[in-house]
């Protein structure tokens, strides 16, 4: 079903679609098995900006360092560079209109996003600079299969511009954290962290740049751990 078809659904149709995607059967090993291409899990990437972490993940896959396949890239920004980067790699890339909301993914837009992720067979959702609040339906549809990266050593400095928070606090060490996404802001279980020293002459820009360098190492490594866990759970349930 394409996004235009979803927009044309009445309330009963939307309710039926929600039941289809949020039914507990979608959480079992059979659905997860369908999200594999060969032995590679299909990743759906959500992003709002340049997509440097997406590029790092794609590079790790191409180099054989990450056993996965990027099935699609979806964005809430129609001209986001991440969409251009995906298309350059011949990866399906689509804009999902978040209206009427600007800061959260909810209602019809959330169902459209879930529909497209299912359409592409995504079994693991990776947030790469996705500047929208994730709501309950997506969290349920992909329970413990949504991953994010944050530019601090969580639980320190959650929220926006964490590198500026670190500088203002006078901390000597910061870094990045890959974590599962839950209902809170940057509160999900930590998967992997990498440290970055804060230098005396650091500016927000210089510190952020060094943190991003570590993000590009941390994200593929953390995703490999997550994929091993998912496959391990499949083996236990099969």
Secondary structure, 3 states (H helix, E strand, C coil): CCHHHHHCCCHHHHHHHHHHHHCHHHHCHHHHHHCEECCEEEEEEEECCCCHHHHHHHHHHHCCCCCEEEEEEEECCCCCHHHHHHHHCCCCEEECCCCCCCCEECHHHHHHHHHHHHHCCCCEEEECCCCCEECHHHHHHCCCCEEEEECCCCCCCCCCCHHHHHHHHCCCEEEEEEEECCCCCCCCCEEEEEEEECCCCCCHHHHHHHHHHHHHHHHHHHHHHHHHHHHHHHHHHC
